Amino acid sequence: MSAPADAQQAGKGTDIGSQIYVQGATITGPCIRVPKRELSSPQAALFVQSWLGNSIFGHPTVQDPPAALPVCRVSVRYTVADRRLAPMQVDYASDGKTAWVALPPQNLWPGAFVTVHRWTVALPSAVAAFAGKGTPQPVATAAPSTTAPPTDGSAAPAPAKKSSSDGANALWMVVGLVVVIALVAGTGYVVARRRALARSGA
């Protein structure tokens, strides 16, 4: 499966918005029949898209997968603003029809971290995405402005207006990613704070 040329700019990976590029992913664990399986850049981006948006704008069911289901770990390689970070770790379980995903506690990038491991039911598309089937939703991070600042003290020309649909997908992913991390981190803080208060008798 190939991705559009502008989706993998200069080998950066597949753009999912906000200067976040996904390079690929490695799947390990008992839910696959081989020691490990690789997802290409667009396949890994599709996998992230298959559960991220629903985690924010949908109403995913918070639910542990059946105990009998094997759990795999998906290690997603990505960069943020051209900075390579430790791969994002995602736990995945499925019965072939329903998929469950969870983010283990981890640091994603400065200021963004996960503190609570919480399973949610993913959309049906996550099953196909995990199998490497499908095409990621086109998203393009806006390129930095190349207009040189004026040297005579005058105001710089206003940028050309974009149509209402331009960058809509990028905005969706940007907001989604930031909010999901904030919500997960916030949930962890609240839980930890409540436990601390309970122990102190406050």
C-alpha positions in Angstrom: 0.0 0.0 0.0 1.4 3.4 -1.0 0.7 6.9 0.4 0.4 10.1 -1.6 3.8 11.8 -2.2 2.9 14.8 0.0 2.0 12.5 2.9 5.5 11.3 3.2 7.5 14.5 2.7 11.2 13.9 2.3 11.0 10.6 4.0 9.7 12.1 7.2 6.8 9.7 7.4 3.0 10.0 7.2 1.7 13.4 8.4 -1.1 13.3 10.9 -1.1 17.0 11.7 0.6 19.4 14.0 4.1 18.5 12.8 3.6 14.9 13.9 4.9 12.3 11.4 4.5 8.6 11.8 7.3 6.5 10.4 6.0 3.0 11.1 5.3 0.6 13.9 6.4 -2.8 15.3 3.8 -5.2 16.7 4.9 -7.9 19.2 3.0 -10.2 21.5 0.9 -13.4 21.5 -1.9 -12.0 19.3 0.2 -12.4 16.2 1.6 -15.7 14.9 5.2 -14.4 14.3 7.7 -12.9 16.7 7.0 -9.4 15.4 5.2 -7.7 12.5 6.0 -4.4 10.9 3.5 -1.7 9.9 4.7 0.7 7.2 4.4 4.4 7.7 0.9 4.8 6.2 -0.3 1.6 7.9 0.9 2.8 11.3 -0.6 6.3 10.7 -3.9 4.6 9.9 -3.8 2.5 13.0 -3.3 5.7 15.2 -6.2 7.4 13.3 -8.4 4.4 13.9 -8.7 4.9 17.6 -7.4 8.4 18.4 -10.3 10.4 17.0 -12.9 8.2 18.6 -11.2 8.6 21.9 -11.8 12.3 21.7 -14.8 13.1 19.7 -16.7 9.9 20.1 -18.0 8.2 23.3 -15.8 5.1 23.6 -16.8 2.5 26.1 -14.3 2.1 28.9 -13.9 -1.6 29.2 -11.3 -4.2 29.7 -10.9 -6.8 27.0 -11.9 -10.4 27.9 -9.2 -11.9 30.0 -8.7 -14.8 27.6 -7.7 -12.5 24.7 -4.0 -12.2 24.1 -2.6 -8.6 24.2 -0.1 -7.2 21.7 2.1 -4.1 22.0 2.2 -1.7 19.1 5.3 0.5 19.2 4.7 3.5 17.0 7.7 5.4 15.7 7.1 9.1 15.2 8.6 12.6 15.3 7.2 15.9 16.6 8.6 19.1 14.9 11.4 17.0 13.4 12.4 15.7 16.9 12.6 12.0 17.2 11.2 10.6 20.4 10.8 7.3 22.1 8.1 5.2 20.2 4.5 5.6 21.4 3.4 2.3 23.1 -0.1 1.1 22.5 -1.7 -2.1 23.8 -4.1 -3.9 21.5 -6.5 -6.8 21.9 -9.1 -8.1 19.6 -11.5 -11.0 19.1 -11.5 -10.4 15.4 -14.6 -8.3 15.4 -14.1 -5.9 18.3 -10.8 -4.2 19.3 -9.6 -2.7 22.6 -6.8 -0.2 22.9 -5.0 1.3 25.8 -2.0 3.6 26.3 0.4 2.4 29.0 1.9 5.1 31.3 4.6 6.8 29.3 6.1 10.2 28.3 5.3 11.2 24.8 7.0 14.5 24.5 7.8 17.4 26.9 4.5 18.3 28.6 2.6 15.3 27.2 2.4 12.1 29.2 0.1 9.3 30.1 -0.4 8.3 33.7 -3.3 5.8 33.6 -3.6 2.5 31.6 -7.2 2.5 30.6 -8.8 0.2 28.0 -11.5 1.5 25.6 -13.4 -0.2 22.9 -12.1 1.0 19.5 -14.1 1.6 16.3 -14.5 -1.5 14.0 -12.0 0.1 11.6 -9.2 -0.5 14.2 -9.3 -4.3 13.4 -8.6 -3.7 9.7 -6.0 -1.0 10.5 -4.2 -3.3 12.9 -4.0 -5.9 10.0 -2.5 -3.2 7.8 -5.6 -2.8 5.6 -6.9 0.5 4.5 -5.5 4.0 3.7 -4.8 6.7 6.2 -7.0 9.9 6.1 -5.0 12.6 4.2 -3.8 15.2 6.6 -1.2 17.9 5.8 0.6 20.1 8.3 0.8 23.6 7.0 4.4 24.5 5.8 6.1 27.3 7.6 5.8 30.7 5.9 8.6 31.5 3.5 7.7 35.3 3.3 10.6 37.4 4.5 9.7 40.0 7.1 9.7 43.6 5.8 12.8 45.7 6.5 11.2 49.1 6.2 9.0 48.7 9.4 5.8 48.3 7.4 3.3 45.5 8.3 3.9 42.2 6.7 1.3 41.2 4.0 -1.6 39.1 5.3 -1.5 35.5 4.4 -3.8 34.3 1.7 -7.1 33.0 3.1 -7.8 29.3 2.9 -11.2 27.8 2.2 -13.1 26.4 5.3 -12.1 22.9 4.3 -8.4 23.6 4.0 -6.5 22.1 7.0 -9.7 20.8 8.6 -8.3 17.3 8.9 -5.0 18.7 10.3 -6.9 20.7 12.9 -9.0 17.6 13.8 -5.9 15.6 14.4 -4.1 18.4 16.2 -6.9 19.0 18.6 -7.6 15.3 19.0 -4.1 14.4 19.9 -3.6 17.3 22.4 -6.9 16.7 24.1 -6.6 13.0 24.4 -3.2 13.3 26.1 -4.6 16.1 28.4 -7.6 14.0 29.3 -5.6 10.9 30.0 -3.0 12.8 32.0 -5.7 14.7 33.9 -7.5 11.5 34.8 -4.3 10.2 36.2 -3.8 13.3 38.3 -7.3 13.3 39.7 -7.1 9.7 40.6 -3.7 10.1 42.3 -4.9 13.3 44.1 -8.0 11.6 45.4 -5.9 8.6 46.7 -3.5 11.0 48.4 -6.3 12.9 50.1 -7.9 9.6 51.2 -4.7 8.4 52.8 -4.2 11.8 54.6 -7.7 11.8 55.9 -8.5 15.1 54.3 
